[in-house]
Amino acid sequence: MDVQIDIAAAIGLTFLLYIGIAIWSRVSSTRGFYVAGQGVPPVLNGMATAADWMSAASFISMAGLISFLGFDGAIYLLGWTGGYVLLALLLAPFLRKFGKFTVPAFIGARYYSGTARVVAAFCAVIVSLTYVAGQMRGAGIVFSRFLEIPIGWGVIVGMAVVAFYAILGGMKGITYTQVAQYVVLITAFLIPAVGIGVSLTGIPIPQIAFPEVAARLDGVMADLGFASYTSPFTNISGLNVFLIAMALMCGTAGLPHVIIRFYTTRTVSGARWTGVYALLFIGLLYTTAPAVAAFARFNLVDTVVGRPYAERPEWFRSWEETALIQFSDKDDDGIIDYAPGDLNDPASANELGIDPDIMVLANPEIAGMPSWVMAIVVAGGLAAALSTASGLLLVIASSFSHDIYKEFIRKQATEREELLVARGSMLLAVLVAGLLGIYPPAFVAEVVAFAFGLAAASFFPAIVLGIFDPRTTKEGAISGMSAGLLFTGAYIVTVAPGFGIGLEPWLLGISPQGIGTVGMLIGFAVTWSVSRMTAPPPEGIRELVENLRYPRG
């Protein structure tokens, strides 16, 4: 009962804080709604960018995947971190200097085409809806376990909260809410990591405690028949490791909800410093995640495996009620056996099924930490999910209201009318994302990986060539974005198990999480080829691209 009270208090206080910030920062202009009036200081913008970036996939699911994939799970760290560096150094300053509020607006202006802008807006909506579905799923898991309500109702509660502060405050409300959410989520991630590191090794710095725990985990997993935890390519092939990491990296550089962050500062210099601060804030969590993953897997095995099912710990019983952890006594001996293989495969000796998405949330319980630590972790998980969801919803709203409605449906629309359309489209997006969160196609991090693949295949070639190749034409950009998105989307829908078709990977065994790299290469090839077969851009566009990469004066 004390745990429930602590968790309810943590959730209630943080939600009141977010709603209070939204009311304080509410906006009445499109400039305030889309880019927070371009008045956010770089330090705070960096903190908000980090919160926007570190979604439920980073907080809840990434360490869980590393727990079960071991060395191979590092692709998520490498891809997402490397992608952010690529975005911050290679693309963001140029996009900010170009001066357009949204990625579709940049593509429309750079490629002198309303059609290109609409295609880009459509891509932004598809990518953002896929991404936000993972965030809603993460929120649903948190609510389901700790408030003891069905996952569907948990998704609905998360939808209601994020819709309130995102629709009311726009980018300004979202930005300052995300500053608060970053503080909550990083505190929630570090406290149990430090505490468990001390209990296992006596070392209070998780990054330093990690090698010792990983070495012990290698021995434990070998005794159970698993491959070494730190050995490469034991769970994912070398080809897929490379392709997934590349898709995550290039997808990062094409994600519209991250790019738009660099428009909320007053100057290009401010955009660069935003990137520096955000990288520091992101690195704090990302360097801790491998340690959290190893701690959670080690404690899980230590407290459950080989013990009588009738004597299973209380945390195990609680998570069983969510169906995210399961036991099947295949040999009828009443002992929890853990071995390689699928729980549902009769030929496998494995009797334990664990959803990777529970590992970070269950970690304090497994380690026997106080209830207030669990409450902070719950609040952090929700902060991570809702902060990213709000940024994505803004992209969806701006893509429809600013890039489609204002430009093509009703050009004479007033600012007030455009703002109403933006808020209405955001509400609709919340409902669609909630439905996808209730019926997800995969684990949280895997759903997010699909979004990154789609972004890499659609946006990355158009943005990179738009900045660095003056010869790229509107026909090339439109063809490349369409080809990349259609190929990648079709492969994901036919191969990812959660979509119901479930075909085997038919292209060299490439996983749906890594197919975005192939889609990106197709996008580059189509964009470059079509551009060389069509009339060159106008002279003014070519001069604009040439001047874009040089400092003013």
N, C-alpha and C positions, 0 to 999 in steps of 0.2 A: 504493500500500500504506500509506503514511504517513497518507493521508486516512482510510482505513478504520480504522486503529488509533486515530486521534484521535476519530473519530465513535463507535466502539465504547466508548472510554474515557468520553466525555462522557455517552453514554446510560447506561452501567453505573453511573457515579458518581451521576448524578441519580436513577436508579431505586433505588439503594441508600439514598439520602437519603429518598426518599418512603416506602419500605418501613420504614425505621428509625423515621420519625415515626409511621407507622401502629402499629407495635408499642408505641412509647412512649405513645401516646395512646389505646390500645384502651379500649373502654367495655363496661360490663355492665348499663347501665340504659337504658330507652327515652328518658329525658330527655337523657342524654348522646348517645345515638344520633341523635335527631331535631334537637336544638338546642344541642348541645355544652354542656349544663348551663347555658346562658345566662351564660357567664362569659368571653366573648371580649372583650378590650379593643377600643375603636372603631378605633384605628389598624391593628391586625392584622386586624380584621374588614373594614376598608376595603380592605386589601391582598388579603385572601382573596376579597372580593366582586369586585374588579377581575379577579382571575385566573379566577373563576367566570364572569364576564361576557365576558372576552376569549377566546373559544373559538378553535378552529381556523379558524373563519370570519374572525375578526378578524386573527389572526396570519398564516395561510397564504393565505386566499382573498380577503379584502377588497382588499388592495393589488393582487392579481392582476386582479381585476375592474376596479379603477380603471385599471390599466395599459391594458386593452383598451377600456373604455367611456369613458375620459377624464373630461370634466366630469360626464357623466351618472352615473358611478360614485360621485360624491359623495353620492348618495341613501343609500348604506349608512352613510356617516359621519353624515349629518344624522339619519337615522332612528334609528340605534342610540344616538347621543349624546343627541339630544333626548328619546328614550324613557327613558333612564336618569334625566335631570333630572326628567321628568314623574313617574317612579316615586318617586324620592327625596324630592321636595317635596310631591307631591299625595296619594300613596297610602300609602307605607311607614309613616310615623309613626302614621297612624290604624289601620292593620292591626296594628302592633306594640302599640298601646294596647289594642286589642281583646283581645289576649292568647292567641290560638289558635296552635298550632304550625304548622299547614299551611293553605294556601288553601282546600282543601275543608272543613276544620274551620271556618274563618271563614264560608264560605258556608252550611254546615249550621246554624251557630248564628244567623247574621244572618237567614236565611230560615226559621228554626224548622222545618226539614224534613230528615229523613234521606234522602229521595229527592234533594233538591237536593245534599246532600253526596256521594251516590254519583255523580250526573251530573258534578259538579265533579271528583271523583276520576278518573272515566273520561276526562274532558277532559285532566286533568293527565298521565295516562299516555300518551295519544295525542300530545300536544304534546311531551312529554319524549322519547318514543321517536323521533319525527321529528328532534328536535334532536340527540339523542345519535348518531343514524346518521351525521350529518355529521362528528361528532368522530371516530368510529371510522374513517371514510373518510380523514380527514386523517392519522390515525396510520398507516394502511395505506400512504398515499402516501409518507410519510417513510421508513418501514421499507423499502418496495419499492426506492426509489432508492438509499438510502445503505447499506443492509445487503445489497442485491442479492438480495432474496427477493421472491416474488410478492406483490401487494397483499393478497390474501386471507390469506396467512400473516402479513403485517404487521398486519392488523386483529386477528388472533387473539392476537399478542403483546401488543398494546395492551389487548385485553380482559382478558388474564390479569393484567396489572399493576394496572389500575384496579380490577378486581374484588377483588384482594387487599387494597389499603389502604382501599377504600370499605366493603367488607363487615366488615373487622376493626374499623376505628376509627369508623365512622359519621360524624356531622357533626363531632365533635371531631377525628378523624383527618383528615377531608377538609379542615377549616378550616386546620389548621396545615400540612398538605401543600400547600395552595393558597398559603399565604404564601411557602413556598419556591419554588413554581412561578411565582409572579409575579416574583420576583427573577430567576429563570432566563429567563423569556420576555421581560421588558423589556430585560434585558442583551443577549439574542440579537437583539432587534429594533433596538436603538440602535447597537451596534458597527458592523455593516456600513453602516447609514445614514450614520453620521458619516464612515466611511472612504471610501465612494463619493462622498459630497458633497464631500469634500476633493479627491479625484482629478479630479472633473469641473469644480469651480468654485473650489477653494481655500478654500471656506467650511466650517467644521467644524460648523455648526448646520444640520441638514437642512431645517428649516422656512424658513430664510432662503435656502438654496441652491435650494430648489424652484422659485421663479419663473424663475430664469435657465435651468434645465434644461427647464422646461415650454415656455419661449419657443423654445428650440432644437429641442425635440421637435415643436412646431407646424410649423416649416419642413421638418423631415425627413419627417413624415407627409404633408404636402402634396405633396412631391416624389414620394412613392410612390403618390399618388392617393387617400389617405385624407382624411376631413374633419379640420379642425383639432382637435387634442387638447383644447384648452380651450374649444371651442365647445359651447354647450348643445344638448340634444335632437337630437344627430346619430345616436345609437345607440338611444335610448329616447324614445318620444313624451312630450310634456309631461304628458299625462294619466297615463301610467304612472309617470313620475317622482314625481308628487304622490301617487298611490295607494300606490306601494311605500314611499315615505318615511313615509307615515301609518301603513301596516300595521306597519312596523318599529317606529315610535315607540309606537304603542298596544299592539303585541304585547309590547314590552319591559315595559310596565307591568303586563302580565298574566302574565308568565312566572313560574311557581311556584318555580323553582330560585333566582331572584334575590330574590324576595319573602321566601323563608324565611330569607335571610341576616339580615334585620332582626329576627328573633326570637332571635338568638344573643347579643345584648347584654342587660345586666341592666335597662336603663331605656329609656324613650322618647327621652330626650336622647341616650343612647348610639346609638340607631338613627339619629337625625338626624346625628350626627357620623360615623357609619359612611358615610352617604351623601356627606358632604362629602369625606372622605378618599378614598373609592372614585372619586369624580369626578376628583380630582386625579391619581390613579394611572392611570385610564382615559385621561384627556386626554393624558398623556405619549405613549402609543402612537398614539392617534387623530390627533393633530396631526402625527405623523411619517409616517403611512401614505401620504398623497398624494405625499410626496417619494420614498419607497421605490418607489411605483408608477411615477413618472416616470423615476427612475434605472434601474429594471429594463427598462422599454420602450426607453429610449434606448440602453442598452448592448446589448440584444438585437439591435436593428436595426443598430447599428454593427459588431457582431462577426460577423454571419451574413449579412444580406441583401446580395445582389449578389455573393457569393463562390462559388467552385466548391464543389459538394457534396463532392467528394473531399477537399477541404482543410478541411472543417468542424472546428470546435474540439472538444476532448476532451469538454467538458461536454455538447455537443450529442449526441455519440455515446452518452454514458452515459444521458441522458434518453430517447433513442430506444429503448433497451432496455425501458423501462417503457411504451412506446407513448403516452406523454403529450406527445410532440412527434413530428411526422411530416413527411416530405417526399415530394412526388410530382412528378417531373420531367415536366410535361405537354408541354413543348416540346422535350424531349430535348437541351437545350443544356448540361446539367450545372451550371447556375447556379441558386442559390436565389433565386427570385423571390417577392416578398411584395407582395400587392395586396389590395384589398377583395374579399370574397367567400369562400365556403366552399371548403375544400380538396377536398371530395368532389363539387363541382359542376363538371362538364366545361366549362361555359361560362365559368367564372371563370379568370382568369389567375393566381390565387393558388396557390402551390405549397407553402406552409408552414402546418401546423396545430399550434397550441400550446394546451395545456390551461392556463387561467389559474391553476389551483391550483399550478403549479410555479414561478411567478415569484419569490416571496419566497425559496423554498428554493434556487432556482438562482441568485439574484442574486449572492451572493458568488463563485460559480464563474464566472459570466459576466464579472464585473469582475476576475477573476484574483486574488482575495484569498487569504491563507494558509489552509492546511487547518484550523487551529485555529478560524478564524472560521466555516468551514462546520460544524464540529463543534458550536459553540455555537448556531448557527441551528437545526441538527437537534434539539438538546436543547430549545431554545425552542419549536419547533413541536410537539414531543411534550408539553411542559408545558402548552401552550395547549389542546391536544386533550383531554388526560387530566384537567386540572383541571375543565373544564366537564362532561365526561362523568361525573365522580364526583358533582358536584352534582345533575345530572339523575337519576342512578341513585338518589340518596337520595330525590328527590321521588317517583319511581316506587315505591320501597319503602315510604315513609311513606303514600302514597295507598292502597296495597293493605292494608298491615298495620294502620295506625292508623285509616283512614277507612272501610275496607270490612270487613276481617276482625274487628277489635276491636268495631266498632259494630254489625255486622249478622250476621256468620257465627257468632262465638263471643264474646258479650259478657263471659262470665266468664273469658276467657283471662287467664292470669297475665302479668306483665311479661316473664318469661323466654320464655314461649311467643310473645308478640307480637314479641319481638326475633328469635326464630328465624324467624318468618314473614317479617319484614322482610328478613332476610339472604337467605332463600330466594328471595323475589320479586326482590331485587336481582340475584341470580345469573341468574335466568331473563331479566330485562331485559337483562343483559349479552349473553346469547346471541342474543336477538332483535335487539338493536342491532348486534351484530357481523354478523349476516346482512344487515341493511340496509346496513351499511358496505361489505360485499363486493359487493353489487348495488345501488348507489345510483341514485336517480332523477334526479340532476343534479349540478352542481358543488357543492363543500362549502358555499359561501356561499348558493347558491340553495336547497339543502336546508334550511339554517338559516332562510332567509327564509320557506319554507313553514311552519316551526314558529311563527315570529313571527305569520304571518297567521292560523294556527289559534288562537293564544293571544289575538290581538286580537278575533277573532270570537266566541270562547267566554267568556273570563274578563273581558275589559275592561268590557263593559257591566254584568255582574253585580257586579263590584267597585266601579265608580264609582257606580252607582245605589244599591248597598248602603250606601255611605258618605254620599252626598249627597242621597238621596231617601227619606225615611222611608215614603213611600207604596208603594214597590216591594214586591211580594208574592212568596211562594214560587212560586206558579204562573207569575208573570211571569219570574222568574229561571230556572226550569227550562225554560220554553218558549224564552226568549231564548238560553240556552247551547246548547240542542239545535239550534235553527234556524241559529244562526251557525256551529256546528261542522259540521253536515251540509252546508250550502250550500258553505262554503269547501272542505271536504274533497272533496266531489264535483267541484267545479270543478278543483281541483289534480290529482286522479286522471285526469280526462278530458282535460285540456289539457297538463300537463307531459309532455314527450316521454319521459322516463325510465320512465314507468309503462306504456308499451306501447300505450296507446290513441291518444294524440297528436293529438286533435282541434285544429283551429285555435281560437284564443280567440274564443268566440262571444258575449261580452258587451262590445260597444263596443271590441273589440280589447284588453281588459284582460289583462295577463300574469298567470300563476298566482302570481307573487311579490307582486302588488298586490291580488289578489282579496280578501284578508283585510279590507281597508278596507270593501269592499261588504258582506262578511259581518258586520263589526262594526256597520255601520249597520242591517242587518237585525236583528241581535241587540238593539240599542237600541230599534228600533221595536217589535219583538215584545214585549220585556220591559216597556216602558212601556205599550203597548196592553193587554196581558193583565192587567197590574197594575191598570189602571183599570176592568177589567171583572170583577174578582174582589174578594172581601171584603178590607178593609184589614188590615194586620198587627195583631197584638195590641198593646195600649197599651204594654206593657213593652218591646216591640221598638222601637216608635217613639220612646219616651223614650231608649232605649239609643243609637239612631242620632243623635238630637239632641245628646245629651251627649258622643258620641264625638269630635266636632269641637272641643270646648272643653277648655282645660286644667283639671286637677283643682283644686278649691277656688275 
